[in-house]
Amino acid sequence: MKSLKKYTTNLIILWLCSFMALGGCKTTGFGSPPPIGPPPSSEMLETDDQTMAEAEVAKAPRLDVIVPVFDPNLPDPNDKKKKDKDEGLWPEVRRAEANRFAYKMKQALEETDSFGAVRVTPDATATGEIYVQGKILESNGMDVEIEITVTDISGHKWFSKKFSYEVDETFFATASNKGKDPYEPVFVEAAQYIVEELKDQDAKRAEDLQRLAKLRFGANFSEAYFAEYIEEKRGKVYITAYPDSEDAMLNRLEAIRYRDQMFVDGLQDNYRAFNDKMNESYTVWQESALNEQIALAEVRKKSFGKAVGGILLVALGVGLAVASGNGNAATQTTGAIAGVTLGVVGAAKLMEAADTAEEAEFHKESLNELGKSLDIELGPQVVEFNDQTEEITGSAKEQFGQWREFLQRIYEQEKTPDVQL
């Protein structure tokens, strides 16, 4: 009887423990749910919270980027010292590179998927929120170095930094590199750095830059009207107020700005076409220039060795000739002959070194001639706005200036607020 009572008591205790354990599981949730099947509601809530947090970050609008044609950094033809220093620079190639590098920078920025529209423009007068300005410091086929300065529409400079890359000597001999640009890494690195520098941009700051871009575009057409909304302090522009969303002047200029953006978008086709057109010739130039740099290094090394050897032989010959004057007749004769012989051999080596240097200069000139074939061309185009048309001609920079003048005339004719565009 006692054993039955003890068995029953133990069973009740076991049952109570099991009940409490099950109750505990209910209050703590699934713990670690299996990787299959729908997740518990607690996880759904966590996922929703995470999604909402990401959505808050994503609310920051994507900013439009302007990439003006790079500064080719050509020396002043009147500055002889600078000209001599940059003797190995090919001006014609540099001017073409200024357009090509800007387009490459645009492509690298677009690949990051971190911005709005990225547009190459002839200069920095185009309207956008972020300006990525570049300068070519070095480009000789082997070494490429650019300086990138990022500024926003307010005039605030985010940074100015140099990026460089050295092309491997075997680049063009490697089959997997066919069709690739050996300079590509320098633009990818610059683009990634820009993204990192601007990634902490909060939504309010981004919206302020977008508003400021609209106001500055408006001030370009009607400075008096928009002056009350912006002010300039120490080279930077600030918003003091913002027009009402129903402001007729702002809405009119918004329509003009839209057409301006369409024109600049059209220019992108020209820059792409120019890049495609010069691609084959430029690749040939890059390979030739790379080989030239490799050969030039060898030539200089060989030339220096020959020159030093020649100088030593001449010096030794002179020394022997001088020393022979202090001996007997036989010694004098032998020393003189040896001295003259060494001197002649030394002089010959110096002449050979000069010939080698001349050969290197010839290679430079050959590449310079090749570069003259690389020139940007833009055909005339007819632009239209509000049933008015005009033909604009010249380079991209000249056409962009003519377009802005055309818009200014349209604005003057239609500046009465109640006139609909």
C-alpha positions in Angstrom: 0.0 0.0 0.0 2.8 2.3 0.9 4.6 1.6 -2.3 1.5 2.4 -4.3 1.1 5.6 -2.5 4.7 6.5 -3.1 4.3 5.6 -6.8 1.2 7.8 -7.1 3.0 10.7 -5.4 6.0 10.5 -7.7 3.7 10.3 -10.7 1.9 13.5 -9.6 5.2 15.3 -9.1 6.4 14.2 -12.5 3.2 15.4 -14.1 3.4 18.8 -12.3 7.0 19.2 -13.5 6.0 18.4 -17.0 3.1 20.8 -16.9 5.4 23.6 -15.6 8.0 22.8 -18.2 5.4 23.0 -21.0 4.0 26.2 -19.5 7.5 27.6 -19.5 7.9 26.8 -23.2 4.8 28.7 -24.0 5.9 31.8 -22.2 9.3 31.9 -23.9 8.2 31.3 -27.5 9.9 28.9 -30.0 13.4 29.6 -29.0 15.3 28.4 -32.0 12.6 27.5 -34.7 13.4 25.0 -37.4 14.7 26.5 -40.7 11.6 25.4 -42.6 7.9 26.4 -42.3 6.5 29.9 -41.5 8.3 31.8 -38.7 6.6 32.6 -35.4 5.0 36.0 -34.9 7.8 37.2 -32.7 10.2 36.8 -35.6 7.8 38.4 -38.0 7.7 41.4 -35.7 11.5 41.6 -35.6 11.6 41.3 -39.4 9.1 44.1 -39.7 11.1 46.3 -37.3 14.2 45.7 -39.4 12.4 46.4 -42.6 11.0 49.6 -41.1 14.5 50.7 -40.0 15.9 50.0 -43.5 13.0 51.9 -45.0 13.9 54.9 -42.8 17.4 54.9 -44.2 16.1 54.4 -47.7 13.9 57.5 -47.3 17.0 59.7 -48.0 16.5 60.7 -51.6 19.2 59.8 -54.1 21.2 62.8 -55.2 22.0 63.7 -58.8 25.7 63.8 -59.7 27.4 66.1 -62.1 30.8 64.9 -63.5 32.3 67.8 -65.5 34.9 66.9 -68.1 38.2 66.4 -66.3 40.9 69.0 -66.2 43.6 67.7 -68.6 46.2 69.6 -66.5 48.2 70.7 -69.5 51.2 72.9 -68.9 51.2 76.6 -69.8 53.1 76.8 -73.1 54.7 80.0 -71.8 56.0 78.3 -68.7 59.2 76.8 -69.9 60.2 75.2 -66.6 56.8 73.5 -66.4 56.9 72.6 -70.0 60.4 70.9 -69.7 59.2 69.0 -66.6 56.2 67.7 -68.5 58.1 66.9 -71.7 56.7 63.4 -71.8 53.1 64.5 -71.8 51.0 64.1 -75.0 48.6 67.1 -75.1 46.3 65.7 -77.8 45.8 62.4 -75.9 45.3 64.3 -72.7 42.4 66.4 -74.1 40.7 63.3 -75.3 41.3 61.6 -71.9 39.6 64.6 -70.2 36.4 63.5 -71.8 37.0 59.8 -71.6 37.9 59.9 -67.9 34.8 61.8 -67.0 32.7 59.2 -68.8 34.6 56.4 -67.0 33.9 58.1 -63.7 30.2 58.3 -64.5 30.1 54.6 -65.3 31.9 53.7 -62.1 29.5 55.8 -60.0 26.5 54.3 -61.7 27.8 50.8 -61.0 27.6 51.6 -57.2 23.8 52.1 -57.5 24.0 54.8 -54.8 22.9 58.0 -56.7 20.2 59.4 -58.8 21.1 60.5 -62.3 24.9 60.7 -63.0 25.6 63.1 -65.9 28.8 64.1 -67.7 28.8 67.8 -68.5 31.2 70.2 -70.3 31.8 72.1 -67.1 30.5 72.6 -63.5 27.7 75.1 -64.4 25.2 72.3 -64.9 22.6 71.8 -62.1 22.9 68.8 -59.7 23.3 68.2 -56.0 26.8 66.6 -56.0 29.8 67.6 -58.2 32.6 65.2 -58.9 35.5 67.1 -60.5 38.6 65.4 -61.7 42.1 66.4 -62.7 44.5 64.1 -64.6 47.8 64.1 -62.8 49.5 61.2 -64.7 48.6 59.0 -67.7 51.5 57.4 -69.6 50.1 53.9 -70.3 51.7 52.4 -67.2 50.9 54.9 -64.4 47.6 56.7 -64.0 46.8 59.2 -61.3 43.8 61.4 -60.9 42.7 63.9 -58.3 39.0 63.9 -57.4 37.3 66.8 -55.6 33.7 66.3 -54.4 31.6 69.4 -53.7 27.8 69.8 -53.2 25.5 72.4 -54.6 26.0 74.6 -51.5 29.7 74.9 -52.1 30.7 72.6 -49.3 33.7 70.5 -50.2 33.5 67.0 -49.0 37.0 66.0 -49.9 39.8 66.2 -52.4 41.9 63.0 -52.8 44.4 61.5 -55.3 43.9 58.0 -56.7 46.6 56.2 -58.6 47.1 52.8 -60.2 50.0 51.1 -61.9 49.2 48.8 -64.9 50.8 45.4 -64.8 53.4 45.0 -67.6 51.7 41.8 -68.7 48.1 43.3 -68.9 47.8 43.2 -72.7 49.4 39.8 -72.9 46.8 38.3 -70.7 43.9 36.8 -72.7 41.3 37.4 -69.9 42.0 41.2 -70.1 40.8 41.5 -73.7 38.3 44.3 -74.0 39.1 45.6 -70.6 40.4 49.1 -69.8 43.7 48.8 -67.8 42.8 52.1 -66.0 39.5 50.8 -64.8 40.6 50.1 -61.2 41.4 53.7 -60.5 37.8 54.8 -61.3 36.3 52.0 -59.3 38.4 52.9 -56.3 37.4 56.6 -56.5 33.7 55.7 -56.9 33.7 53.4 -53.9 35.5 56.1 -51.8 32.9 58.7 -52.8 30.1 56.3 -51.7 31.8 55.7 -48.4 32.2 59.4 -47.8 28.6 60.3 -48.6 26.8 57.2 -47.2 26.1 58.8 -43.8 24.2 61.7 -45.5 20.9 62.0 -43.6 17.5 62.5 -45.3 17.1 66.1 -44.3 20.5 67.2 -45.6 19.8 65.4 -48.9 16.4 67.1 -49.2 18.0 70.5 -48.5 20.5 69.9 -51.3 17.7 69.1 -53.7 15.8 72.2 -52.7 18.9 74.3 -53.0 19.6 72.9 -56.5 16.1 74.1 -57.5 16.6 77.5 -56.0 20.1 78.0 -57.6 18.7 76.9 -61.0 15.9 79.5 -60.5 18.4 82.2 -59.5 20.2 81.5 -62.8 17.1 82.9 -64.6 15.7 85.3 -62.0 18.2 86.2 -59.4 16.1 89.0 -58.0 13.1 86.7 -57.3 15.1 83.9 -55.7 17.5 86.1 -53.7 15.2 86.2 -50.7 15.4 82.4 -50.4 19.1 81.9 -50.4 22.2 83.7 -49.0 25.9 83.4 -49.5 28.4 83.3 -46.7 32.2 82.7 -47.2 31.7 81.0 -50.5 28.8 78.7 -49.4 25.1 79.1 -50.2 22.4 78.5 -47.6 18.6 78.3 -47.8 16.9 81.0 -45.7 13.4 80.1 -46.7 11.6 78.0 -49.4 8.7 79.0 -51.7 5.3 77.6 -51.2 4.6 74.4 -53.3 2.1 76.4 -55.3 4.6 79.2 -56.1 4.0 80.0 -59.8 7.5 81.1 -60.5 9.1 78.0 -58.9 6.7 75.7 -60.9 7.5 77.5 -64.2 11.2 77.1 -63.7 10.7 73.5 -62.6 9.3 72.9 -66.1 12.4 74.6 -67.7 14.7 72.6 -65.5 13.1 69.4 -66.6 13.9 70.3 -70.2 17.4 71.3 -69.2 17.9 67.9 -67.7 16.6 66.3 -70.9 19.2 68.2 -72.9 22.0 67.1 -70.6 20.7 63.6 -70.8 21.0 63.9 -74.6 24.6 65.0 -74.2 25.3 61.6 -72.5 24.8 59.9 -75.8 27.5 62.2 -77.3 30.0 61.4 -74.6 29.2 57.7 -74.9 29.6 57.8 -78.7 32.9 59.7 -78.3 34.1 57.1 -75.8 33.1 54.3 -78.1 34.7 56.0 -81.1 38.1 56.5 -79.5 38.1 53.2 -77.6 39.9 51.2 -80.3 42.5 53.8 -81.0 43.0 54.6 -77.3 43.5 51.0 -76.4 46.2 50.8 -79.1 47.7 54.0 -77.6 47.6 52.5 -74.1 49.3 49.3 -75.2 51.9 51.3 -77.2 52.4 53.7 -74.3 52.8 50.9 -71.8 55.4 49.1 -74.0 57.1 52.5 -74.5 57.4 53.0 -70.8 58.8 49.5 -70.4 61.2 50.1 -73.3 62.1 53.6 -72.1 63.0 52.3 -68.7 65.3 49.8 -70.3 66.7 52.4 -72.7 67.4 54.8 -69.9 69.1 52.1 -67.9 71.2 51.0 -70.8 71.9 54.6 -71.9 73.0 55.5 -68.3 75.2 52.5 -68.2 76.8 53.3 -71.5 77.3 56.9 -70.6 78.9 56.1 -67.3 81.1 53.5 -68.9 82.1 55.9 -71.6 83.0 58.6 -69.1 85.1 56.1 -67.0 86.9 55.0 -70.1 87.7 58.5 -71.3 88.8 59.4 -67.8 91.0 56.3 -67.6 92.4 57.1 -71.0 93.3 60.6 -70.0 94.9 59.3 -66.8 97.0 56.8 -68.7 98.1 59.4 -71.2 99.1 61.8 -68.3 100.9 59.0 -66.4 102.8 58.0 -69.5 104.5 61.4 -69.6 106.4 60.5 -66.5 108.0 57.3 -67.7 110.7 56.3 -70.2 110.1 56.5 -74.0 108.7 53.0 -74.3 106.4 53.5 -71.4 105.3 56.9 -72.7 104.5 55.4 -76.1 102.5 52.5 -74.7 100.7 54.7 -72.2 99.8 57.2 -74.9 98.4 54.5 -77.2 96.4 52.9 -74.4 95.1 56.3 -73.4 94.0 57.3 -76.9 92.5 53.9 -77.4 90.4 54.0 -74.2 89.5 57.6 -74.9 88.2 56.7 -78.4 86.3 53.7 -77.0 84.8 55.9 -74.3 83.8 58.6 -76.7 82.2 56.0 -78.9 80.1 54.7 -75.9 79.0 58.3 -75.2 77.9 58.7 -78.8 76.0 55.4 -78.6 74.3 56.6 -75.4 73.3 59.8 -77.3 71.9 57.7 -80.2 69.9 55.6 -77.7 68.4 58.7 -76.1 67.5 60.0 -79.5 65.8 56.7 -80.3 63.7 57.1 -77.1 62.8 60.6 -78.2 61.7 59.3 -81.5 59.3 56.8 -79.8 57.8 59.7 -77.9 57.2 61.7 -81.0 55.6 58.7 -82.7 53.1 58.4 -79.8 52.4 62.1 -79.9 51.5 61.8 -83.6 49.2 59.0 -82.8 47.5 61.1 -80.2 46.6 63.8 -82.7 44.0 61.6 -84.3 42.0 61.6 -81.0 39.7 64.6 -81.1 36.1 65.0 -79.9 33.5 65.9 -82.5 29.9 67.0 -81.9 27.5 67.5 -84.8 25.0 70.3 -84.9 21.6 69.7 -83.5 18.2 71.4 -83.5 16.7 72.1 -80.1 13.0 72.8 -79.5 11.0 74.3 -76.7 7.4 75.6 -76.8 7.2 75.5 -80.6 10.5 77.4 -80.9 13.5 75.8 -82.5 17.1 76.7 -82.8 20.2 75.0 -84.3 23.2 74.9 -82.0 26.7 74.0 -83.2 30.2 73.6 -81.9 31.8 71.5 -79.2 29.8 70.1 -76.3 30.7 73.1 -74.1 29.7 75.6 -76.8 26.4 73.8 -77.5 25.6 73.7 -73.7 26.2 77.5 -73.5 24.0 78.1 -76.6 21.3 75.9 -75.0 21.3 77.9 -71.8 21.1 81.2 -73.8 18.1 79.7 -75.6 16.4 78.8 -72.4 17.0 82.3 -71.1 15.3 83.8 -74.1 12.3 81.4 -73.6 12.1 82.4 -70.0 12.2 86.2 -70.8 9.4 85.7 -73.3 7.3 83.5 -71.0 8.1 85.0 -67.6 4.6 86.1 -66.8 3.5 83.6 -64.1 0.1 82.9 -65.6 1.5 81.8 -68.9 1.5 78.0 -69.1 4.5 76.2 -70.6 
